[in-house]
């Protein structure tokens, strides 16, 4: 029986692409310490990998990954970004980076949380750390993030593993009527064909989401009202509760 190979992301961010080419569409990003199973290889340095966290696949440059170390992930960075000393070098890591131990940072205020003890965190407070972060299709960091990468990262910090894409996320959790919504619920939005294409986090009367940038807009029964455009930009589809 062939031995399975596991890798971890050894750089701050690594692109995972749809195909084995630098010109291929960005599917998502791997964060430092994120663990993957090797699924296959292609010409050059391309490897096909699948995340152990959310089962999401993609093609990546193997130079950005290392063989999985024996230690477990105990800590997760919950600052937007921080300069972290790992061994003899320092790396700028992003929110969600996974580390085997409480490491030294150049910012004494940087926060870490044990990934399995997250009940005292507020998802609303964490969400606001990303305000102003630019939108990037497939992005998963404060330097560029998409709507579902944003909600996935925040739930991961709460110790909750959810799928990568908005349509996948809409299939989990408990459906909630609009008048029973509460802060922390996920609101999903659909195109005219009924496909779920957008997701954000409810903040009572408003929603925080990645659209152009991470921003807060008014939420109505019809959808997201953008005050700058004076119109509904996203039509509400469903609301789901993942955090009790």
C-alpha positions, -999 to +999 in steps of 0.1 A: +000+000+000+014+034-010+022+056+020+002+088+021+020+122+022+010+152+042+023+187+039+019+220+057+021+256+043+055+269+053+051+305+040+027+332+052+003+327+023+003+303-006-020+304-036-041+274-045-051+274-081-077+257-102-051+241-125-013+236-125-004+270-139+005+304-124-020+318-149-048+297-135-076+312-114-070+316-077-093+292-059-082+300-023-051+305-002-032+284+023-022+300+056+010+293+074+007+260+093-024+248+074-022+210+068-028+193+034-029+158+019-009+153-012-033+141-040-010+141-070+017+159-090+021+176-124+050+189-145+075+210-127+069+219-091+031+216-091+013+194-066-024+187-062-033+190-025-064+189-003-069+208+030-073+187+061-093+216+076-121+221+050-114+194+024-109+220-003-085+210-032-062+231-053-029+231-072+001+247-056+038+252-059+055+225-037+083+249-028+058+267-006+051+236+015+071+213+037+065+177+050+041+177+079+059+179+113+048+156+141+035+184+164-001+194+165-015+229+160-022+244+194-024+281+187-040+303+161-031+339+153-061+362+159-045+395+150-050+407+114-012+404+109+018+401+131+056+397+127+062+363+143+097+349+152+099+313+142+133+298+149+160+322+137+137+341+113+107+363+115+077+361+092+046+383+087+017+360+093-020+365+088-051+360+110-057+322+111-020+312+109-015+279+128+013+274+151+025+244+173+034+266+203+031+301+218+058+318+198+076+351+202+062+381+184+076+416+178+042+430+189+035+421+226-002+427+220-005+400+194-032+375+204-032+337+202-059+314+212-059+277+216-079+264+187-101+242+209-109+268+236-126+296+218-159+302+237-149+335+251-143+352+217-169+374+200-172+368+163-184+404+159-153+418+175-131+396+154-150+405+122-143+442+128-106+436+128-109+432+090-127+465+083-112+481+052-094+449+040-095+448+002-115+423-017-096+395-035-113+366-052-099+335-034-082+356-008-080+346+029-061+374+046-063+410+057-043+418+025-071+405+003-101+384+011-134+372-004-168+370+013-167+332+021-130+332+030-138+359+055-166+340+072-146+308+071-116+324+088-137+339+116-155+307+123-122+288+124-110+312+151-141+303+170-132+266+167-158+259+141-148+243+108-170+253+078-167+249+040-149+273+018-176+286-005-207+306+002-230+280-015-215+252+006-217+273+038-254+279+032-261+242+034-251+239+071-264+254+103-300+262+114-323+283+093-334+314+111-363+338+102-354+374+095-371+386+127-353+361+148-318+370+135-290+378+160-254+391+159-232+363+145-257+347+122-247+342+086-268+359+059-267+345+024-275+363-008-285+349-042-284+360-079-316+361-100-313+324-107-314+316-070-277+306-067-260+316-035-232+339-044-225+360-013-223+357+025-218+381+054-221+382+092-251+399+108-245+427+133-281+431+145-295+458+120-264+457+098-241+433+081-203+431+078-191+415+046-164+416+019-176+436-010-150+458-026-136+459+009-147+446+043-175+470+052-206+474+072-239+480+055-275+481+064-294+448+063-331+448+053-356+420+047-348+425+010-311+424+013-280+447+017-286+484+013-255+503+001-259+539+013-233+552-012-252+537-041-287+542-025-298+508-036-300+471-027-268+455-039-274+419-028-308+401-025-313+382+008-317+344+003-315+328+038-301+333+073-284+305+091-271+301+127-238+283+133-230+297+167-256+290+195 
